[in-house]
Amino acid sequence: MPLKKNSYFWIVAVASLILDHLTKFWVVQHFELGETLPVLPDVFHLTFVTNTGAAFSLFRNGGVFWLRWLSLLVSLGLMAMAWFGPRFNRWEQVGYGLILGGALGNGIDRFISGYVVDFLDFRLIHFPVFNLADVSINIGIWCLIIATFRIKT
């Protein structure tokens, strides 16, 4: 059964998507647009902003149209790989699952709202505000890098 073959992939993808959307929902319900809450003043804040661009506000000027389709294509491609492709090792399953969860999380937002909700604001390093979908994608990439360099046993 295809779901069983790469079960960690599906579990991680669904968990990542749910966690992303729950946190975005919480922010939208408890913050006004632009409102910020210092968790560690001048280091880390929760700041509600919207982003029509890619991760970390890249392509924010006009990127929403093609980004929604890119998110959909990446998501469909990852699901096809897990369904029809080989059994991935655990690092690959977690990595691809996190990337799928993040792509779906931001992709759904782009299709429904035309933007994504960002709220993780690291001010100490003046980093663009981002969300858990962005975190998932980046951790997923690191998992795939680890999988690439792992010694096969």
N, C-alpha and C positions, 0 to 999 in steps of 0.2 A: 504494500500500500504506500503510495507516494508521500502521504503525510507522516507516516512512521519512519520513512527512510531518512529524512532530515528533520526530525522532531524538534530538536533544539532551535533550529532556524525559525520554525513557525511559532514556537512558544516565545522566543525572544522578540520576534517581530510584533506579535500581538501585545505583549507586555510593554514594549517600547512605545507603541502607538497609543495604548491606553494611558500610560503615565504622561506622555506628552500632552494629550488632549485634556486630561484631568487638571494638569498644572495650568494650562492655558485658560481653561474654563474658570479655575479659581481666580486667576489674575483678573480676567474680564469682570468677574462678579464682585471683586473686592477693591479694585483700583479704578480711578478715572484715567483716561488716556493722558499720558505724560506724568502721572503721579509716580513718586518714588518713595521707597521705604529703605532707609539706611539699616542694613543688617550689621555691617561693620563700617561705620562712617568713613567716607573717602577711600574705602577699599572695595567693598561689595555692597550693592544695593539691589533691591527688586524694583525695576522701573518698567512700567507698562508703555510700550511703544508698538507701533505696527510697522511692518516691513513688506514692501512690494517686491523686494529683490531676493537674491539668493542668500545662502548662509552668511552671517555676519554683515548683512546689508550690501553685499556685492551686487552690482547691476540693479540697484534700487530705482534707477530712473528708466523705466520702461521694460523691465525684465519679467513682469508678471505673466504676460501672455505666453511666452515660450517656456518659462519655468514650470508652469502648470503641466504642460505637455511633456517636458523633460522628466518631471517627477513621475508622471503616469508611465512613460516608457521604461524608466529605470525600475519602477515597481513591478511592472508586468514582466520585464526581463529577469529580475531576480526570482520572482515566483515561478517562472517557466524553468529556470535553472534548477531550482530546488525540487520541482515536481518531476521534470523529465530527465534531469541530468544525473550525475553520479551522486553517491553518498559523500557528503563533505565531512572532513574531520571536525572535531568540536570547535576549534578556533575559527574555522571557516563558517560553520553554522552560526555561531554567535556573531561573527563579523558581518556576514551577509544579512542576518536577521536584524541587527541593529541598523544597518543601512536601509533596509526595507522599511522598518518602523519609522525611521526619521523621514525618509522620502514620502511615505504615505501621510505622516503627520503634517508636514508642511504642504504636501500636494493637495490634500483634502481642504486645508485652509485656503489655498490659492484658488481652487475651483469654487468653493462656497462663498468666500468673502473677498477675494482679490488681493489678499494680504495675509501674512502670518503674524501671530502675536509673539513678540519677544519680550523678555523680562529679566534675564540674568545679566546684570550690569557690573562688570569688574572695572572699577574706576581707577584703581591703583596703576594699572597699565594702559588705561585709556583704550580699552578693547571695545569694539562694537557690541551693542546689546544683542543677545541671542536667546535661544530656547532649548528645551530638552531634545527636540528633534535634531537640532544642530549638534548637540553633544553626542547623541546616538550615532549619527553619521561619522563623526570624527573618531569615536571609540571603535566603531566598526572597522574603519580603515586601519587603525592600529592593530586590531585583532587579525586582519588579513595580512598585515606586514609580519606579525609574529608567526602566523601560519606558514608564510613563505619561507621563513628562515629556520623553522623548527626542524630538528633532525627527525626523519621518519624512522619509527621503530617497529 
